[in-house]
């Protein structure tokens, strides 16, 4: 096993590992906090964070190790599949909240089909992360509009935290798509590393919103 020598690839791999670790922690926290309050919402969000953790860990391998083109391609199949599922379920989670904590199996299946189609496209046209950025941004815009609706019209305070986290995720996608960002704070970070760092902050805000929602509904019960 040989590690890459490129500094920005190294920092990208490390931030991917950090993202994977945080996503696993979020699964644990979400299940511990929400299982007895809303088992369906807990399951959906666990199924969002879980594949994200797998994708981030696999991304760390792809960026951090010296591998053949064949093995890198295999890793990216895993990454794209997991990201497709995670983003699709994110959209389903937004629909669940907008629909007053209810979503049919048909709606979830429809979103998952969309995620599968994204994966198929990524297989047909490999090596283009821009496809995922477009797909994620579309889902995030839908989520942002949904949670702003909940925050403004239904006066649900947790939705502001969700909106903030989603907005950060959209900014991260823009940085990733531009491909020109560069930052040096002890280590060198390119657009990939910065994308991961921003996503971390976005995830933490989103998790804060989830916990706030669970807490408010627990008090009502």
KARAFEN-V389906 format. One record per helix or strand of 3 or more residues. SS is the DSSP state (helix for helix, strand for strand). FROM is the first residue (numbers start at 1). LEN is the number of residues. If there is no record, write none. Layout:
BEGIN
((SS	FROM	LEN) (SS	FROM	LEN))
END
This chain:
BEGIN
((helix	7	28) (helix	39	26) (helix	69	30) (helix	105	20) (helix	130	23) (helix	158	21) (strand	182	3) (strand	188	3) (helix	191	30))
END
